[in-house]
Amino acid sequence: MITWTGFDDALLGFAERCTQPPVAVYDLATMIDILINRDGMTWDEAHEHIEYNYLGGWTGEQTPLIITLWRDEVLDSPGGEQEQT
């Protein structure tokens, strides 16, 4: 199973699919926070880094998944505000 070095705090668990090996699952918002706090990136820099280096990289059927939780989509984007319900 493939895991990404430096993102242990963003690892949520593992996903399984019929007849496929399990894959690691990471939380996008936590990955961004790690890059901001550890590497001093801005939100935009961190998001672009993840898009290019992780979402843009296929390493086979065991490539980890990155999820965006609905609440994170609203709250963690630059200038994001929580929707009123």
N, C-alpha and C positions, 0 to 999 in steps of 0.2 A: 504494500500500500504506500502510496506517495503522500508525504506531508511536507509542508513548507517551513523551513527554518525561520525562526524569529516571529512566528505568528501563533505560538501555542495558546495565548490568551484568546485568540479569535476562533480557535477550533471548537466547534459546537458538538461534533460527534461524527458519526459515519452514516452514509446512506447506502441502501442496498436496492438493487434492481433484479428482476427475474433473470436468471442465468448469467448475471454479471458480477464481477468481484465488488466488494464494498469500496466506497470512495470516501475520503475525508471531506467534511463540510465545514466551511469557514463563514463567519459573519463579516460582511463587507464593512459595516460601520465600525466594528472593532479593529479591523485591519487598517482602516483609515486613521483611527485614533492612535494606533501603535506607531504609524509612520509620522504622524504629527508630533507626538510626544518623544519618540525615540530619535527620530532623524531630523526634526525641526522643519518638516515640510508644511506648506499651507494645505488647506483642504483640497484645493484644485490640483496641486502637485501630487498629493497622495492618491487622489482618485485616478489621475492620469497614469501614475506609476503602476497602480494595480491593473488598470485596463490594459496597458501595454504589456506588462511583464507577467501577469497572472491570467487574466481573462483572455488575453491574446495568445497564450501559449498552450498548445495541445501536446501532452506527453503520453498519449495513449489512453486506453480505456480506464486507467486508474487515475486520470487527471482529477484533482480535487474540484469540488463544486464551491462556488461562492454565492451565498444567498443574500438578498436584500429583504429584510423584514418590512412589511408595509409601514409600520410606525417609523422605521429608520428612513424610508424614502421621503417621508414628510418632514421629519425633525432634523435630520443630519445634513441636508443639502444647505449650501451657503444661503443664508437669509431665510431658511425654511421656517415656516410657522405651522403649528398644529392646526389642522382643519377643525372647524367647529362642527360638532355633531348634534 
